[in-house]
């Protein structure tokens, strides 16, 4: 059954249901063949970045489980602002169904708590 994407900010925030991935992740520049275990590849003029598993990672991935519409306005800004207010960096990768937030590994639990509070207040 297909889910209709949520586009209003209140609905996106309320439905975030953030999930913390146990895997640690790193951003690396690659040349040649892309790693098969890459979560994402980003092709830029300067080169190709892969987000790959690392045994001890610089980043943790938190997935927002709401199926946010790609043209929905405000979710990224709200999430980034809430995390910035407590000094947590956030790199966002959006997929068709979900947004994935990469936060410093050592602050992953705090970031998850911030996002859970934001979702409850949305």
C-alpha positions, 0 to 999 in steps of 0.5 A: 500500500502506497502512502501519500507524502506529507507536505504540511510542516505540522504533519511532517514534524508530528510524524517524524518518528526519528530512528537512530541507526546503530551503524557508524558512517563516514563521508569519503571521496572515491575514485573509480568503482563505487563501494557496494556498501555505500548508503549514498553517492553524491556526484559533484564537479570536484569528485564523488562522495560516498557515505560508507559504513565505518567501524568507528564513525564520525557520524550517526544516521537518524532517519525521519520515518515520515514520508515527507513530500519532496516539495514540503517546506520547512522540515529541514529548516526546523530540524537543523534549527533545533539541532543548531540550538544545542550546537549539533551539526547536521548533514541532511540527505533526502531520499524519495521516502525519507530524510536522513540526518547525519550527526556527530557520532558522539552526540547521536543520543542527544540529537535523537532526544532533540528530534523526539521533543521536536516531533512531540511539539509539532 
